[in-house]
Amino acid sequence: MGKPKILKKGYTDRVTRLEFSDRHYRGAQFDTDMYYVGIANRILPIMKSALGGYPRLTPSLLRELSVTLALYLEDLVSGTGIWEAFLSLCRKKYGKEIPFYDTGDGSFIREFPSLQAVRFLLWYILNNRNTDTMLNPRNPALEALAMRLLPILGEAYDDAPDTPGRPEIVSEERRGVPVFYQVRDICHWLCSGCYLTGAQDLFAISDEALDFFEELFKGAKPDQIAYATEAYIPFNVRTGPLGITPQEWLAEIVSLYPEKGEIPFLKSLAELKSLPYRTYRFDKIEGSTATLTDTDGNSYQLSAFTLPGEKFAEGVTEGSSALCSLVYFDGVWNINGMALQTLPPDFYNESKETSDKIREEESRKYCDLMKKLDNKPLGAAADFDELRSVLELPQKDAADIPSDILNGKDILFFVNPDSNISLLANYAESVKFPGNKLYNKETAATDGLALVFDPDLTSKEMRDYILSNNLVPDAALRSAVSPEEGHRLFQDNLPFFADYALRDSYAHPFFR
């Protein structure tokens, strides 16, 4: 992933063409750019007057807000489909066109600049840069700012030139590049540069993945490690306000506004899915196709299409083991990025044996724990002594217990399907479930938010259990209007907030 461009001194007070065009696919520059840069620079002084007094709202952030609104305008005019895909997915996922705001009064027209869209984009960019608190989407100051900006966008829309739209997916015969690589390249742009779907901090994600690939492919050259990272991330990171993968964004965009030549690829885009690295065995090889089996016994029809020369590596035989990531596209599975294809048969056999033993042991422990808990995976304890009694934990040296749990109060616990127990001190008051005598409605109003907005706080299974069973019913955002309004806003949009919190997460490259 390339490093961000650093603006030269003297360009900090105005949006530049480079800042604007850098958000296009491959940084493309068009004759229309200066019109939209002009709009961004009409917006920027208003941003400064409204928000410039807040220390955290840096000049670069105010420029980003201005560029984002100009790109939103360009998106509407050119029919790129990015904003429309967001609205379409919101309708499918949440039953309404846009979170937070009323669209039933006739003021919301998807194809034109709208107050609801401007308010949402201001909230989205500002909230992404403020990790300490959740900004209320109905903040009166944001609404007032949006009302000042909307006339500029509305007037500009009438005269705005049509920019060449998003990159079109075309046949290999027309472009000379296989469709699979075109799709991966566009997904890279969607998670790295696109104004709405881009990751907040792709560099942190890339660095974490680089560490994994450096360990996996020891001795590989730096450019090979970089390629492995750049191939993996675009299909596996969750981005944008909906916390979904770039291929999900792309499938929706193309389905809404398909170019004539893209119609044959609609099915492949809709079905595209990615799997992290894991161990496989080559069961059958027939030329450029093969049958792989993973350690769970699942079979995959593999194509050698993405491999050098469209051939499996020399030395691959039936029974050989492989360590790779797969992507399903155009009806077959393909190896994505770098892979270890010629591992000995014992590698798979040992991996499967280890995996089976671990799974069997986990299942046994899970069943034992659930019997103790009357098949209720979630529970609460006033302190560690009560926790140890409830779970019938063996006596342990205090050094083996994290200090926040050993000395903690109001401990929330959850038995995960892998038999590991998630423990959270000071959160039992925040989750409402039958039998939880520690629940405190006042505490839950604020602390319950963390269980939604911080996915790293719990295991995925624990978070899913809490959300699917509606166990944070009193969690509420702060509101300048009233506590009731803050509660209603959060609860009405809880499914969106749950998805939103997953942005910038990604599937770890390795799965056992």
C-alpha positions as CSV (number, residue, x, y, z in Angstrom):
1,M,0.0,0.0,0.0
2,G,1.6,3.3,-1.1
3,K,2.4,5.9,1.5
4,P,0.1,9.0,1.6
5,K,1.3,12.0,-0.4
6,I,2.6,14.8,1.6
7,L,1.6,18.3,0.5
8,K,4.3,20.9,0.0
9,K,4.5,23.8,2.3
10,G,2.2,26.6,1.2
11,Y,-0.6,24.4,0.1
12,T,-2.2,23.9,3.5
13,D,-4.9,26.7,3.2
14,R,-6.6,25.6,0.0
15,V,-7.6,22.3,-1.5
16,T,-5.3,21.3,-4.3
17,R,-6.1,19.4,-7.5
18,L,-3.7,16.7,-6.3
19,E,-5.7,16.2,-3.1
20,F,-8.9,15.9,-5.1
21,S,-7.7,13.7,-8.0
22,D,-5.8,11.5,-5.7
23,R,-9.1,10.1,-4.5
24,H,-10.0,8.9,-8.0
25,Y,-9.2,5.4,-9.2
26,R,-5.4,5.3,-9.7
27,G,-5.3,9.1,-9.1
28,A,-6.7,9.9,-12.5
29,Q,-6.9,13.5,-13.4
30,F,-9.7,14.9,-15.6
31,D,-10.5,18.2,-17.3
32,T,-13.4,18.6,-14.8
33,D,-11.2,18.4,-11.7
34,M,-10.8,22.1,-11.3
35,Y,-14.5,22.7,-11.2
36,Y,-14.8,20.4,-8.2
37,V,-11.7,21.7,-6.6
38,G,-13.3,25.1,-6.8
39,I,-16.4,23.8,-5.0
40,A,-14.2,22.3,-2.3
41,N,-12.5,25.7,-1.9
42,R,-15.9,27.4,-1.6
43,I,-16.8,25.0,1.2
44,L,-13.5,25.1,3.0
45,P,-13.9,28.7,4.5
46,I,-17.3,27.7,5.8
47,M,-15.7,24.6,7.4
48,K,-13.1,26.8,9.0
49,S,-15.6,29.4,10.4
50,A,-17.8,26.6,11.8
51,L,-15.2,24.1,13.0
52,G,-11.9,25.8,13.0
53,G,-12.0,26.6,16.7
54,Y,-11.8,23.0,17.8
55,P,-8.2,21.9,18.4
56,R,-8.7,18.3,17.2
57,L,-10.2,19.5,13.9
58,T,-7.0,20.1,12.1
59,P,-6.7,22.1,8.8
60,S,-6.1,18.8,7.0
61,L,-9.3,17.3,8.4
62,L,-11.3,20.4,7.3
63,R,-9.8,20.0,3.8
64,E,-10.8,16.3,3.9
65,L,-14.4,17.3,4.7
66,S,-14.4,19.7,1.8
67,V,-12.9,17.2,-0.6
68,T,-15.4,14.6,0.5
69,L,-18.4,16.8,-0.2
70,A,-16.9,17.7,-3.6
71,L,-16.4,14.0,-4.4
72,Y,-19.9,13.3,-3.3
73,L,-21.2,15.9,-5.7
74,E,-19.0,14.5,-8.5
75,D,-20.4,11.0,-7.7
76,L,-24.0,12.2,-8.1
77,V,-23.3,14.0,-11.3
78,S,-21.2,11.3,-13.0
79,G,-23.4,8.4,-11.8
80,T,-20.5,6.6,-10.2
81,G,-22.9,4.7,-8.0
82,I,-20.9,4.8,-4.7
83,W,-23.5,6.9,-2.8
84,E,-26.4,5.1,-4.4
85,A,-24.8,1.7,-3.4
86,F,-24.7,2.9,0.2
87,L,-28.4,3.9,0.1
88,S,-29.4,0.7,-1.6
89,L,-27.5,-1.5,0.9
90,C,-29.1,0.5,3.8
91,R,-32.5,-0.3,2.4
92,K,-31.7,-4.0,2.2
93,K,-30.0,-4.2,5.6
94,Y,-32.0,-1.8,7.8
95,G,-35.2,-1.1,5.9
96,K,-34.5,2.6,5.4
97,E,-32.5,4.7,2.9
98,I,-30.2,6.4,5.3
99,P,-29.5,6.0,9.0
100,F,-30.5,8.7,11.6
101,Y,-32.5,11.0,9.4
102,D,-36.1,11.3,8.2
103,T,-36.5,10.9,4.4
104,G,-40.3,10.7,4.3
105,D,-41.0,14.5,4.0
106,G,-40.1,14.7,0.3
107,S,-36.9,16.6,0.9
108,F,-34.7,13.6,0.2
109,I,-34.0,12.9,-3.5
110,R,-31.3,10.4,-3.9
111,E,-30.0,11.7,-7.2
112,F,-29.5,15.3,-5.9
113,P,-27.6,16.9,-3.0
114,S,-29.6,16.5,0.1
115,L,-29.4,17.8,3.6
116,Q,-29.5,14.2,5.0
117,A,-26.5,13.2,2.9
118,V,-24.5,16.2,3.9
119,R,-25.3,15.7,7.5
120,F,-24.3,12.0,7.3
121,L,-21.0,12.7,5.5
122,L,-20.0,15.4,8.0
123,W,-20.8,13.0,10.9
124,Y,-19.0,10.1,9.2
125,I,-15.7,11.9,8.5
126,L,-15.6,13.7,11.8
127,N,-16.5,10.7,13.9
128,N,-13.8,8.6,12.2
129,R,-11.2,11.0,13.4
130,N,-12.5,11.1,17.0
131,T,-11.9,7.8,18.6
132,D,-12.6,8.9,22.2
133,T,-16.4,9.5,21.9
134,M,-19.2,8.8,19.6
135,L,-20.4,12.0,18.0
136,N,-24.2,12.3,17.9
137,P,-25.4,12.2,14.3
138,R,-28.1,14.7,15.1
139,N,-25.7,17.2,16.6
140,P,-27.4,20.6,16.1
141,A,-24.1,22.2,15.1
142,L,-23.7,19.7,12.3
143,E,-27.2,20.3,11.1
144,A,-26.6,24.0,11.0
145,L,-23.4,23.5,9.1
146,A,-25.0,21.2,6.6
147,M,-27.7,23.8,6.0
148,R,-25.1,26.3,5.1
149,L,-23.3,23.9,2.7
150,L,-26.3,22.5,0.9
151,P,-27.1,25.6,-1.2
152,I,-23.5,25.6,-2.5
153,L,-23.8,21.9,-3.6
154,G,-27.3,22.4,-5.0
155,E,-26.2,25.4,-7.1
156,A,-23.0,23.6,-8.2
157,Y,-25.0,20.5,-9.2
158,D,-26.9,22.4,-11.9
159,D,-23.7,23.5,-13.6
160,A,-21.4,20.6,-12.7
161,P,-19.6,18.9,-15.6
162,D,-19.9,15.1,-16.0
163,T,-16.7,13.4,-15.0
164,P,-15.7,10.0,-16.5
165,G,-17.3,7.5,-14.1
166,R,-15.8,4.7,-12.1
167,P,-13.5,2.3,-13.9
168,E,-15.4,-0.1,-16.1
169,I,-14.9,-3.8,-15.9
170,V,-14.3,-5.1,-19.4
171,S,-13.4,-8.4,-21.0
172,E,-9.8,-9.5,-21.1
173,E,-9.9,-9.2,-24.9
174,R,-10.7,-5.5,-24.7
175,R,-8.3,-4.5,-21.9
176,G,-5.6,-7.2,-22.0
177,V,-6.0,-7.7,-18.3
178,P,-8.0,-10.7,-16.9
179,V,-11.3,-9.7,-15.2
180,F,-10.2,-11.1,-11.9
181,Y,-7.2,-8.7,-11.6
182,Q,-9.4,-5.8,-12.8
183,V,-11.8,-6.6,-9.9
184,R,-9.0,-6.9,-7.4
185,D,-7.6,-3.6,-8.5
186,I,-10.9,-1.8,-8.2
187,C,-11.4,-3.4,-4.7
188,H,-8.0,-2.0,-3.7
189,W,-9.1,1.5,-4.7
190,L,-12.4,1.1,-2.9
191,C,-10.6,0.3,0.4
192,S,-7.8,2.7,-0.1
193,G,-8.9,5.9,-1.9
194,C,-12.6,6.1,-2.5
195,Y,-14.3,8.9,-0.6
196,L,-17.0,6.8,1.1
197,T,-15.7,3.2,1.2
198,G,-12.1,3.7,2.0
199,A,-10.6,2.3,5.2
200,Q,-9.8,4.8,8.0
201,D,-6.3,3.5,8.6
202,L,-5.3,1.1,5.9
203,F,-1.6,1.5,6.7
204,A,-2.1,0.0,10.2
205,I,-3.9,-3.0,8.6
206,S,-1.2,-3.4,6.0
207,D,1.6,-3.3,8.6
208,E,-0.1,-6.1,10.6
209,A,-0.6,-8.2,7.5
210,L,3.0,-7.6,6.5
211,D,4.3,-9.0,9.7
212,F,2.3,-12.2,9.1
213,F,3.5,-12.7,5.6
214,E,7.1,-12.0,6.5
215,E,6.8,-14.8,9.0
216,L,4.9,-17.1,6.6
217,F,7.2,-16.6,3.6
218,K,10.6,-16.4,5.3
219,G,13.3,-15.5,2.8
220,A,10.9,-13.9,0.3
221,K,11.9,-10.6,-1.2
222,P,10.3,-7.4,0.1
223,D,8.4,-6.9,-3.2
224,Q,6.9,-10.4,-2.9
225,I,5.8,-9.7,0.7
226,A,4.3,-6.5,-0.5
227,Y,2.4,-8.3,-3.3
228,A,1.1,-10.9,-0.8
229,T,-0.3,-8.1,1.4
230,E,-1.8,-6.1,-1.5
231,A,-3.4,-9.2,-2.9
232,Y,-4.9,-10.3,0.4
233,I,-6.2,-7.1,1.9
234,P,-8.6,-5.8,-0.8
235,F,-10.8,-9.0,-0.5
236,N,-10.7,-9.3,3.3
237,V,-10.8,-5.9,5.0
238,R,-14.1,-4.4,6.1
239,T,-14.5,-0.7,5.1
240,G,-16.8,2.2,4.9
241,P,-19.8,3.1,7.1
242,L,-21.3,-0.4,6.6
243,G,-18.3,-2.3,7.6
244,I,-18.4,-4.6,4.6
245,T,-15.7,-5.9,2.2
246,P,-14.8,-4.0,-1.0
247,Q,-16.2,-6.8,-3.2
248,E,-19.6,-6.3,-1.5
249,W,-19.4,-2.6,-2.3
250,L,-18.4,-3.3,-5.9
251,A,-21.1,-5.9,-6.5
252,E,-23.7,-3.4,-5.4
253,I,-22.3,-0.5,-7.4
254,V,-22.1,-2.5,-10.6
255,S,-25.5,-4.1,-10.1
256,L,-27.1,-0.6,-9.8
257,Y,-25.2,1.0,-12.7
258,P,-23.9,-1.8,-15.0
259,E,-22.2,-0.8,-18.2
260,K,-23.2,-2.9,-21.1
261,G,-20.0,-4.9,-21.1
262,E,-20.3,-5.6,-17.4
263,I,-23.5,-7.5,-17.5
264,P,-21.7,-10.9,-18.0
265,F,-19.8,-10.4,-14.8
266,L,-22.7,-9.5,-12.4
267,K,-23.1,-13.1,-11.2
268,S,-19.4,-13.5,-10.6
269,L,-19.2,-10.2,-8.6
270,A,-22.3,-11.2,-6.5
271,E,-20.7,-14.6,-5.6
272,L,-17.2,-13.4,-5.0
273,K,-15.9,-14.5,-1.6
274,S,-12.5,-14.9,0.0
275,L,-11.0,-17.4,2.5
276,P,-8.0,-16.8,4.7
277,Y,-4.8,-18.8,4.6
278,R,-5.2,-22.4,5.7
279,T,-3.9,-25.9,5.0
280,Y,-5.1,-28.0,2.1
281,R,-4.3,-31.3,0.4
282,F,-4.2,-31.8,-3.4
283,D,-6.5,-34.7,-3.9
284,K,-6.8,-34.7,-7.7
285,I,-4.9,-32.8,-10.4
286,E,-6.0,-32.6,-14.0
287,G,-3.9,-30.2,-16.0
288,S,-4.8,-26.6,-14.8
289,T,-7.5,-27.7,-12.4
290,A,-7.3,-29.5,-9.1
291,T,-9.4,-30.6,-6.2
292,L,-8.3,-29.3,-2.8
293,T,-9.5,-30.6,0.6
294,D,-9.2,-28.5,3.8
295,T,-8.6,-29.9,7.3
296,D,-12.4,-29.9,7.9
297,G,-12.9,-32.2,4.9
298,N,-14.4,-29.5,2.6
299,S,-13.6,-29.8,-1.1
300,Y,-12.8,-27.0,-3.5
301,Q,-12.5,-27.0,-7.2
302,L,-9.3,-25.0,-7.9
303,S,-8.1,-23.3,-11.0
304,A,-4.5,-22.5,-11.8
305,F,-5.6,-19.4,-13.6
306,T,-3.9,-17.0,-11.1
307,L,-0.6,-18.9,-11.0
308,P,2.4,-18.2,-13.1
309,G,1.9,-19.7,-16.6
310,E,-1.5,-20.8,-15.3
311,K,0.2,-23.9,-14.0
312,F,0.6,-25.4,-10.6
313,A,4.1,-25.2,-9.2
314,E,6.6,-27.8,-10.3
315,G,6.6,-30.6,-7.7
316,V,2.9,-30.4,-6.9
317,T,1.5,-33.9,-6.9
318,E,-1.7,-35.6,-5.7
319,G,-1.3,-35.8,-1.9
320,S,0.9,-32.7,-1.7
321,S,0.0,-30.1,1.0
322,A,-0.6,-26.4,0.3
323,L,-0.9,-23.3,2.5
324,C,-2.9,-20.6,0.6
325,S,-5.7,-18.1,0.6
326,L,-8.6,-18.8,-1.9
327,V,-11.0,-16.5,-3.7
328,Y,-14.1,-17.8,-5.4
329,F,-14.7,-16.0,-8.8
330,D,-16.3,-16.9,-12.0
331,G,-17.5,-20.3,-10.7
332,V,-14.1,-21.6,-9.5
333,W,-11.7,-21.1,-6.6
334,N,-8.4,-19.4,-7.3
335,I,-5.2,-19.0,-5.2
336,N,-5.0,-15.3,-4.3
337,G,-1.5,-13.8,-4.0
338,M,1.4,-15.9,-2.8
339,A,1.1,-19.6,-1.7
340,L,3.1,-22.5,-0.5
341,Q,2.1,-25.2,-2.9
342,T,4.6,-28.0,-2.6
343,L,4.6,-28.8,1.1
344,P,4.9,-32.6,2.0
345,P,1.8,-34.7,2.6
346,D,2.7,-34.9,6.3
347,F,2.1,-31.2,6.6
348,Y,-1.6,-31.6,5.9
349,N,-1.9,-34.8,7.9
350,E,-0.3,-33.3,11.0
351,S,-2.4,-30.1,10.6
352,K,-5.6,-32.1,10.4
353,E,-4.7,-34.4,13.3
354,T,-3.8,-31.4,15.5
355,S,-7.0,-29.5,14.4
356,D,-9.2,-32.5,15.0
357,K,-7.7,-33.1,18.5
358,I,-8.1,-29.4,19.4
359,R,-11.7,-29.3,18.1
360,E,-12.6,-32.5,20.0
361,E,-11.1,-31.1,23.2
362,E,-12.8,-27.8,22.8
363,S,-16.2,-29.5,22.2
364,R,-15.8,-31.6,25.3
365,K,-14.9,-28.6,27.5
366,Y,-17.7,-26.5,26.0
367,C,-20.3,-29.2,26.8
368,D,-19.0,-29.5,30.3
369,L,-19.2,-25.8,30.9
370,M,-22.6,-25.4,29.5
371,K,-23.9,-28.2,31.7
372,K,-22.6,-26.3,34.7
373,L,-24.4,-23.2,33.5
374,D,-27.7,-24.7,32.5
375,N,-26.9,-24.1,28.8
376,K,-26.6,-20.3,29.4
377,P,-23.3,-19.1,27.9
378,L,-23.6,-15.6,29.4
379,G,-23.3,-14.8,33.1
380,A,-22.2,-12.3,35.7
381,A,-20.3,-12.4,39.0
382,A,-19.8,-9.8,41.6
383,D,-16.1,-10.6,42.0
384,F,-13.5,-13.3,41.1
385,D,-14.4,-15.5,44.1
386,E,-18.0,-15.7,42.8
387,L,-16.8,-16.3,39.3
388,R,-14.6,-19.2,40.3
389,S,-17.5,-20.7,42.3
390,V,-20.0,-20.3,39.4
391,L,-17.6,-21.8,36.8
392,E,-16.2,-24.3,39.2
393,L,-12.7,-23.2,38.3
394,P,-9.8,-25.0,39.9
395,Q,-7.6,-23.2,42.4
396,K,-4.8,-21.4,40.6
397,D,-1.9,-19.3,41.5
398,A,-2.9,-15.6,41.4
399,A,-0.1,-14.9,39.0
400,D,-2.1,-16.9,36.3
401,I,-5.1,-14.6,36.6
402,P,-5.1,-11.1,35.0
403,S,-5.1,-8.5,37.7
404,D,-8.1,-6.7,36.4
405,I,-10.1,-9.9,36.8
406,L,-8.5,-11.1,40.0
407,N,-9.2,-7.8,41.7
408,G,-12.2,-6.8,39.6
409,K,-15.8,-6.3,40.3
410,D,-19.0,-6.8,38.3
411,I,-17.4,-9.4,36.0
412,L,-19.2,-10.4,32.8
413,F,-18.3,-13.8,31.4
414,F,-19.2,-15.7,28.2
415,V,-18.4,-19.2,27.2
416,N,-17.3,-19.2,23.5
417,P,-17.9,-22.2,21.2
418,D,-14.2,-23.0,21.4
419,S,-14.6,-23.4,25.2
420,N,-12.5,-20.3,25.9
421,I,-14.1,-18.0,28.4
422,S,-14.3,-14.2,27.7
423,L,-14.1,-12.1,30.9
424,L,-14.8,-8.4,31.3
425,A,-14.5,-6.7,34.6
426,N,-16.9,-3.8,35.3
427,Y,-19.3,-4.7,32.5
428,A,-21.8,-6.9,34.3
429,E,-23.9,-3.8,35.1
430,S,-24.2,-3.0,31.4
431,V,-25.8,-6.2,30.0
432,K,-29.4,-7.1,30.7
433,F,-30.3,-10.7,30.8
434,P,-32.4,-13.0,33.0
435,G,-30.8,-13.6,36.4
436,N,-28.3,-10.7,36.2
437,K,-28.8,-9.1,39.6
438,L,-25.9,-6.7,38.9
439,Y,-27.6,-4.9,36.0
440,N,-27.7,-1.1,36.5
441,K,-29.8,0.8,34.0
442,E,-27.9,4.1,34.6
443,T,-24.5,2.5,34.1
444,A,-25.7,0.6,31.1
445,A,-26.8,3.8,29.3
446,T,-23.2,4.7,28.8
447,D,-21.0,1.6,29.3
448,G,-23.2,-0.5,27.1
449,L,-22.1,1.5,24.1
450,A,-18.6,0.1,24.4
451,L,-19.9,-3.4,23.8
452,V,-21.2,-2.2,20.4
453,F,-18.6,0.2,19.3
454,D,-15.4,-1.7,20.4
455,P,-15.5,-5.1,18.7
456,D,-12.0,-5.9,20.2
457,L,-13.5,-5.7,23.7
458,T,-15.2,-9.1,23.3
459,S,-15.0,-12.2,21.2
460,K,-17.0,-12.1,18.0
461,E,-19.3,-14.8,19.4
462,M,-19.9,-12.8,22.6
463,R,-20.7,-9.6,20.8
464,D,-23.0,-11.4,18.4
465,Y,-24.8,-13.0,21.3
466,I,-25.3,-9.7,23.1
467,L,-26.5,-7.9,20.0
468,S,-28.7,-10.7,18.6
469,N,-30.5,-11.1,21.9
470,N,-30.9,-7.3,22.4
471,L,-29.1,-7.3,25.7
472,V,-28.1,-3.6,25.7
473,P,-31.6,-2.1,25.6
474,D,-30.8,1.0,27.7
475,A,-27.6,2.0,25.9
476,A,-27.9,5.6,24.7
477,L,-25.9,8.3,22.9
478,R,-25.5,11.7,24.5
479,S,-28.0,14.2,23.1
480,A,-28.3,17.9,23.3
481,V,-32.0,17.5,22.9
482,S,-32.8,15.0,25.7
483,P,-31.7,11.7,27.2
484,E,-34.7,10.1,25.7
485,E,-33.8,11.3,22.2
486,G,-30.2,9.9,22.6
487,H,-31.6,6.6,23.7
488,R,-34.1,6.4,20.8
489,L,-31.5,7.4,18.3
490,F,-29.1,4.7,19.4
491,Q,-31.7,1.9,19.7
492,D,-33.4,2.7,16.4
493,N,-30.0,2.5,14.6
494,L,-28.4,-0.3,16.6
495,P,-28.0,-2.6,13.6
496,F,-26.2,0.1,11.7
497,F,-23.9,1.0,14.6
498,A,-23.0,-2.7,15.1
499,D,-21.9,-2.9,11.4
500,Y,-20.3,0.6,11.5
501,A,-18.1,-0.5,14.4
502,L,-16.6,-3.3,12.2
503,R,-14.9,-0.9,9.8
504,D,-11.2,-1.3,9.5
505,S,-11.3,-4.8,10.8
506,Y,-10.2,-7.7,8.6
507,A,-10.0,-11.4,8.4
508,H,-6.7,-12.5,9.9
509,P,-4.7,-14.2,7.2
510,F,-4.4,-17.5,8.9
511,F,-7.2,-19.9,9.9
512,R,-6.4,-23.1,11.7
